[in-house]
Amino acid sequence: MRGIMTSNNEQDSLRSLLGRSIGMQQVVEIIKQVAPSDIAVLITGESGTGKELVARAIHEQSPRRHKPMITVNCGAIPEGIFESEIFGHEKGAFTSADKMRRGYFEMANGGTVFLDEIGEMPIQVQVKILRILETGEFMRVGSAEVKSVDVRILAATNRDLAQAVSNGEFRQDLYFRLKAVNIVIPPLRERIEDIPLMTDYFVRSFCQKNNIPLPQITEDGYRALQNNYWEGNVRELKNTLESMVILERGQQLDADTIQRHLSGGHAGGPLLPVHVGRSSDQLEREMVYRALLDLRRDVAELRQILTSGITTRVPSRWQRGEVIEDTGEIPLSLEDAEKEQIQRALEEFGGNRRKAAQALGIGERTLYRKIKEYGL
């Protein structure tokens, strides 16, 4: 198991944001900068990337850390009772209101309210959230009395709020107020160098919790985890590792074992889509991504062959595609193979360098350097 590198002077809230990647280092630096203030922060990223962990870190690094942080899942509250839940209500405000109830903002007075999935908030409530941001004032449902609270608002979403504004589903003024500070959490597939670190942390935690011997994870096992798409990001990685640790009970986790768990225990071709409920465009993108991962592994095989001075036939995946002609010898130099891999990735993604870099498993800066080097 690879060691987990954490500084002794880091607090638990920041230590939970595992990652050495540039993207996560930037996230931690922004947290350190904004935490001491009361400025509203919008946290964006795909589902499962750890938006609530970032919100928790901001709260616990702030002067409000000794006061409550209340998380409100805006997508889980029925529209009809939304205002009552967050602002509270007076006795008799509606049929079932048999007593006065404080809302989440009053409960969090002096602390932080984290509005998770704010893109799902009813549009008629959004203007009242804007008022709290601007003045700290609100009214309970069924009351004409203005109340004041001292809260900091953090918000998160996996939706494109700019598009929601264009569609009339989100207020433009609230969007502009929130996006003054926007922390973007990169998806796991854009920071695969963090996967071994998180894997070690989660596996050790699960083993200690369930009294299971700590398994050995092989180098090709780590690579198998890094080569997976991780549509569900860190949450999916964590759940997969927990299942793997419990079912394998201390056995070595190599590439074959891990791949069996990743594929749900079923044999099948690497290009077959296994998730349902997605659009054809999403499935096509994943198939392209998996094909590029296969190409990446083939180039790695070529590198190993050439550096060891062995002449052999080309790998089987190259034989059945259109990558190179099967002549019995390897016709490409290392540079030519790498250039062709990059060129194909750029073509597959219509010249989008960010997506090509993600598919190739390299940083955008590295890709830019290679494009310049090869004159692409």
C-alpha positions as CSV (number, residue, x, y, z in Angstrom):
1,M,0.0,0.0,0.0
2,R,1.3,3.4,-0.9
3,G,1.7,5.9,1.9
4,I,-0.8,8.7,2.5
5,M,1.0,12.0,2.6
6,T,-0.7,14.5,4.9
7,S,0.9,17.4,6.7
8,N,0.7,17.3,10.5
9,N,-0.5,20.9,10.7
10,E,-3.5,20.3,8.3
11,Q,-6.9,20.2,10.0
12,D,-9.2,17.2,9.5
13,S,-11.5,19.2,7.2
14,L,-8.7,19.8,4.7
15,R,-7.2,16.3,5.2
16,S,-10.4,14.8,4.0
17,L,-9.9,16.4,0.6
18,L,-7.4,13.8,-0.6
19,G,-5.3,14.6,-3.6
20,R,-2.0,15.7,-4.9
21,S,-3.3,16.7,-8.3
22,I,-3.0,20.3,-9.4
23,G,-6.8,20.5,-9.6
24,M,-7.3,19.5,-5.9
25,Q,-4.4,21.6,-4.7
26,Q,-6.1,24.6,-6.3
27,V,-9.4,23.7,-4.6
28,V,-7.6,23.6,-1.2
29,E,-5.9,26.9,-1.8
30,I,-9.2,28.6,-2.7
31,I,-10.8,27.1,0.5
32,K,-8.0,28.6,2.6
33,Q,-8.5,32.0,1.0
34,V,-12.3,32.2,1.2
35,A,-12.9,30.4,4.5
36,P,-12.1,33.4,6.9
37,S,-14.6,35.6,5.1
38,D,-18.4,35.6,5.0
39,I,-18.6,35.6,1.2
40,A,-21.1,33.3,-0.5
41,V,-19.4,30.4,-2.4
42,L,-20.8,28.3,-5.2
43,I,-19.3,24.8,-5.5
44,T,-19.8,23.1,-8.8
45,G,-18.8,19.6,-10.1
46,E,-20.3,16.3,-11.2
47,S,-22.3,14.2,-8.8
48,G,-20.0,12.3,-6.4
49,T,-17.0,14.6,-6.6
50,G,-17.2,15.7,-2.9
51,K,-19.0,19.1,-3.0
52,E,-20.3,18.7,0.6
53,L,-16.8,17.9,1.8
54,V,-15.6,21.2,0.3
55,A,-18.5,23.0,2.0
56,R,-17.6,21.3,5.3
57,A,-14.0,22.3,5.0
58,I,-14.9,26.0,4.3
59,H,-17.2,26.0,7.4
60,E,-14.6,24.3,9.7
61,Q,-11.8,26.7,8.6
62,S,-14.0,29.7,9.2
63,P,-14.7,31.8,12.4
64,R,-18.2,30.2,12.4
65,R,-16.8,26.6,13.0
66,H,-18.2,26.5,16.5
67,K,-21.7,27.3,15.3
68,P,-24.0,24.9,13.3
69,M,-23.6,24.0,9.7
70,I,-27.0,22.9,8.3
71,T,-27.1,21.1,5.0
72,V,-30.3,21.5,2.9
73,N,-30.8,19.2,0.0
74,C,-32.9,21.4,-2.3
75,G,-33.7,18.5,-4.5
76,A,-35.2,16.4,-1.7
77,I,-37.8,18.9,-0.3
78,P,-41.2,18.9,-2.0
79,E,-42.0,22.3,-3.6
80,G,-45.1,22.7,-1.5
81,I,-43.3,22.8,1.8
82,F,-40.0,24.2,0.7
83,E,-40.5,27.7,2.3
84,S,-41.8,26.2,5.5
85,E,-38.8,24.0,5.8
86,I,-36.1,26.6,5.3
87,F,-37.8,29.7,6.7
88,G,-40.1,28.1,9.3
89,H,-43.9,28.8,9.9
90,E,-46.2,30.2,12.4
91,K,-48.9,28.2,14.2
92,G,-52.0,28.0,12.0
93,A,-50.1,29.1,8.8
94,F,-51.7,26.1,7.1
95,T,-53.8,23.1,8.0
96,S,-51.2,20.9,9.6
97,A,-49.3,23.8,11.3
98,D,-50.3,23.0,14.9
99,K,-47.4,24.8,16.3
100,M,-44.7,27.3,15.4
101,R,-41.6,25.9,13.7
102,R,-38.2,27.4,13.2
103,G,-36.7,26.9,9.8
104,Y,-33.2,25.9,8.8
105,F,-31.9,29.5,8.6
106,E,-32.9,30.2,12.2
107,M,-31.4,26.9,13.3
108,A,-28.1,27.9,11.7
109,N,-28.0,31.4,13.1
110,G,-24.4,32.4,13.6
111,G,-23.2,29.5,11.5
112,T,-23.5,28.3,7.9
113,V,-26.3,27.1,5.6
114,F,-25.2,24.8,2.8
115,L,-27.8,24.7,0.0
116,D,-26.9,21.5,-1.8
117,E,-28.3,21.0,-5.4
118,I,-29.4,24.7,-5.4
119,G,-30.3,24.3,-9.1
120,E,-33.4,22.3,-8.0
121,M,-34.7,25.1,-5.7
122,P,-38.2,26.4,-6.7
123,I,-37.7,29.7,-8.6
124,Q,-40.3,31.5,-6.4
125,V,-38.1,30.8,-3.4
126,Q,-34.9,32.0,-5.1
127,V,-35.7,35.7,-4.6
128,K,-36.1,35.2,-0.9
129,I,-32.7,33.5,-0.7
130,L,-31.3,36.5,-2.6
131,R,-32.8,38.7,0.1
132,I,-31.1,36.8,2.9
133,L,-27.8,37.1,1.1
134,E,-28.3,40.8,0.7
135,T,-29.9,41.8,4.0
136,G,-30.0,38.7,6.3
137,E,-33.8,39.1,6.5
138,F,-36.7,36.7,6.0
139,M,-40.2,36.0,7.2
140,R,-41.7,32.8,8.4
141,V,-44.6,31.4,6.4
142,G,-47.8,32.9,7.8
143,S,-46.0,35.8,9.5
144,A,-45.7,39.5,8.6
145,E,-42.8,39.9,11.0
146,V,-39.4,40.4,9.5
147,K,-36.7,38.4,11.2
148,S,-32.9,38.7,10.9
149,V,-30.3,36.0,10.9
150,D,-26.5,36.0,10.7
151,V,-25.6,33.1,8.4
152,R,-23.1,32.4,5.7
153,I,-24.5,30.7,2.6
154,L,-22.7,28.1,0.7
155,A,-24.3,26.5,-2.4
156,A,-23.5,23.5,-4.6
157,T,-24.9,22.1,-7.9
158,N,-24.0,19.6,-10.6
159,R,-26.2,21.6,-13.1
160,D,-25.1,24.2,-15.5
161,L,-26.7,27.2,-13.8
162,A,-25.8,29.5,-16.7
163,Q,-28.0,27.3,-18.9
164,A,-30.7,27.2,-16.3
165,V,-30.7,31.0,-16.3
166,S,-31.1,31.0,-20.1
167,N,-34.0,28.5,-19.7
168,G,-35.7,30.7,-17.2
169,E,-35.3,28.0,-14.5
170,F,-32.9,30.0,-12.3
171,R,-32.8,33.7,-11.4
172,Q,-30.0,35.6,-13.0
173,D,-29.5,38.0,-10.1
174,L,-29.1,35.1,-7.7
175,Y,-26.7,33.3,-10.1
176,F,-24.5,36.4,-10.4
177,R,-24.5,36.8,-6.6
178,L,-23.4,33.2,-6.0
179,K,-20.8,32.9,-8.7
180,A,-18.6,35.7,-7.3
181,V,-16.6,32.8,-5.9
182,N,-17.0,29.5,-7.8
183,I,-15.0,26.5,-6.7
184,V,-15.0,23.9,-9.5
185,I,-14.2,20.3,-8.4
186,P,-12.6,18.3,-11.2
187,P,-14.1,14.9,-11.9
188,L,-12.1,11.9,-10.8
189,R,-11.1,10.9,-14.4
190,E,-9.3,14.3,-14.7
191,R,-7.1,13.6,-11.6
192,I,-6.3,9.9,-11.9
193,E,-3.0,10.5,-10.0
194,D,-5.1,10.9,-6.9
195,I,-6.7,7.5,-7.2
196,P,-4.0,5.5,-5.5
197,L,-4.0,7.9,-2.6
198,M,-7.7,7.7,-2.1
199,T,-7.7,3.9,-2.7
200,D,-5.2,3.4,0.2
201,Y,-7.2,5.7,2.5
202,F,-10.6,4.1,1.8
203,V,-9.3,0.5,1.9
204,R,-7.5,1.1,5.2
205,S,-10.6,2.7,6.7
206,F,-12.9,-0.1,5.6
207,C,-10.5,-2.8,6.8
208,Q,-10.2,-1.2,10.3
209,K,-14.0,-0.6,10.5
210,N,-14.8,-4.2,9.5
211,N,-11.8,-6.0,11.2
212,I,-10.6,-7.3,7.8
213,P,-6.9,-7.9,7.0
214,L,-5.4,-5.2,4.9
215,P,-5.1,-6.5,1.3
216,Q,-2.1,-5.9,-1.0
217,I,-2.9,-3.9,-4.0
218,T,-0.6,-4.6,-7.0
219,E,0.7,-2.0,-9.3
220,D,-1.4,-3.3,-12.2
221,G,-4.4,-3.2,-9.7
222,Y,-3.8,0.6,-9.2
223,R,-3.6,1.0,-13.0
224,A,-6.9,-0.8,-13.5
225,L,-8.5,1.6,-11.1
226,Q,-6.9,4.6,-12.8
227,N,-8.1,3.3,-16.2
228,N,-11.8,3.1,-15.2
229,Y,-14.1,5.9,-16.3
230,W,-15.7,6.5,-12.8
231,E,-18.9,8.1,-13.9
232,G,-19.9,8.4,-10.2
233,N,-16.5,9.9,-9.3
234,V,-15.2,9.6,-5.7
235,R,-18.5,8.2,-4.4
236,E,-18.4,5.4,-6.9
237,L,-14.7,4.7,-6.1
238,K,-15.4,4.5,-2.4
239,N,-18.5,2.2,-2.8
240,T,-16.6,-0.1,-5.2
241,L,-13.6,-0.4,-2.9
242,E,-15.9,-1.1,0.1
243,S,-17.6,-3.9,-1.7
244,M,-14.3,-5.3,-3.0
245,V,-12.7,-5.2,0.5
246,I,-15.6,-7.0,2.1
247,L,-16.0,-9.7,-0.6
248,E,-12.3,-10.4,-1.1
249,R,-11.6,-10.5,2.7
250,G,-7.9,-9.7,2.6
251,Q,-7.0,-11.3,-0.7
252,Q,-4.6,-9.6,-3.0
253,L,-6.2,-7.0,-5.3
254,D,-4.6,-7.3,-8.7
255,A,-5.9,-6.1,-12.1
256,D,-7.9,-9.2,-12.8
257,T,-9.7,-9.1,-9.5
258,I,-10.4,-5.4,-9.7
259,Q,-11.6,-5.6,-13.3
260,R,-14.0,-8.4,-12.3
261,H,-15.6,-6.2,-9.7
262,L,-15.7,-3.2,-12.0
263,S,-17.5,-5.2,-14.6
264,G,-20.0,-6.5,-12.1
265,G,-18.5,-10.0,-12.1
266,H,-19.6,-10.6,-15.7
267,A,-17.4,-11.3,-18.7
268,G,-17.8,-9.0,-21.6
269,G,-16.1,-6.9,-24.2
270,P,-14.4,-3.7,-23.0
271,L,-16.5,-1.5,-25.3
272,L,-19.9,-2.7,-24.3
273,P,-21.9,0.0,-22.4
274,V,-22.9,-1.4,-19.0
275,H,-24.9,1.6,-17.7
276,V,-28.5,2.3,-18.7
277,G,-30.7,5.3,-18.6
278,R,-28.2,7.5,-20.5
279,S,-28.5,9.2,-23.9
280,S,-26.9,7.8,-27.0
281,D,-24.4,10.7,-27.1
282,Q,-23.3,9.8,-23.5
283,L,-22.9,6.1,-24.5
284,E,-21.0,7.0,-27.6
285,R,-18.6,9.2,-25.7
286,E,-17.9,6.5,-23.2
287,M,-17.3,3.9,-26.0
288,V,-14.8,6.4,-27.6
289,Y,-13.2,6.9,-24.2
290,R,-12.8,3.2,-23.5
291,A,-11.4,2.7,-27.0
292,L,-8.8,5.4,-26.3
293,L,-7.9,3.7,-23.1
294,D,-7.3,0.5,-25.0
295,L,-5.1,2.4,-27.4
296,R,-3.2,3.9,-24.5
297,R,-2.5,0.5,-23.0
298,D,-1.3,-0.7,-26.4
299,V,1.2,2.1,-26.6
300,A,2.4,1.2,-23.1
301,E,2.9,-2.4,-24.4
302,L,4.9,-1.1,-27.3
303,R,7.1,1.0,-25.1
304,Q,7.9,-2.0,-22.9
305,I,8.6,-4.1,-26.0
306,L,10.9,-1.6,-27.6
307,T,12.8,-0.7,-24.4
308,S,13.5,-4.4,-23.8
309,G,14.8,-4.9,-27.3
310,I,12.3,-7.7,-28.1
311,T,10.9,-8.0,-31.6
312,T,7.4,-9.4,-31.6
313,R,4.0,-9.2,-33.3
314,V,1.8,-6.2,-32.6
315,P,-0.8,-6.5,-29.8
316,S,-4.0,-8.2,-30.7
317,R,-6.2,-5.1,-30.1
318,W,-4.2,-3.2,-32.8
319,Q,-4.6,-6.2,-35.2
320,R,-8.4,-6.0,-35.2
321,G,-8.6,-2.2,-35.6
322,E,-7.4,0.3,-38.1
323,V,-4.5,1.5,-36.0
324,I,-1.7,-0.1,-38.0
325,E,-1.3,-2.9,-40.5
326,D,-0.3,-6.3,-39.2
327,T,3.0,-6.9,-41.0
328,G,4.5,-9.1,-38.4
329,E,6.9,-6.3,-37.2
330,I,6.3,-3.1,-35.3
331,P,6.5,-0.3,-37.9
332,L,6.0,2.7,-35.6
333,S,8.7,4.3,-33.5
334,L,7.8,5.4,-30.0
335,E,7.4,9.0,-31.1
336,D,5.2,8.0,-34.1
337,A,3.0,5.8,-31.9
338,E,2.5,8.6,-29.4
339,K,1.9,11.2,-32.1
340,E,-0.8,8.9,-33.7
341,Q,-2.5,8.3,-30.3
342,I,-2.7,12.0,-29.7
343,Q,-3.9,12.8,-33.2
344,R,-6.6,10.2,-33.0
345,A,-7.8,11.5,-29.6
346,L,-8.0,15.0,-31.0
347,E,-10.0,13.8,-34.0
348,E,-12.4,11.8,-31.8
349,F,-13.2,14.8,-29.7
350,G,-13.3,17.4,-32.5
351,G,-10.1,19.1,-31.5
352,N,-11.3,19.6,-27.9
353,R,-8.0,19.5,-26.1
354,R,-9.4,19.2,-22.6
355,K,-11.5,16.1,-23.5
356,A,-8.6,14.6,-25.4
357,A,-6.3,15.0,-22.4
358,Q,-8.9,13.4,-20.2
359,A,-9.2,10.4,-22.5
360,L,-5.4,10.0,-22.8
361,G,-5.0,10.3,-19.0
362,I,-2.5,13.2,-19.2
363,G,-2.6,16.8,-18.1
364,E,-3.7,19.5,-20.5
365,R,-0.2,21.2,-20.2
366,T,1.4,17.9,-21.2
367,L,-0.9,17.6,-24.2
368,Y,-0.2,21.2,-25.3
369,R,3.5,20.5,-25.1
370,K,3.1,17.3,-27.2
371,I,1.0,19.0,-29.8
372,K,3.6,21.7,-30.2
373,E,6.4,19.1,-30.2
374,Y,4.7,17.0,-33.0
375,G,3.4,20.0,-34.9
376,L,-0.3,18.8,-34.6
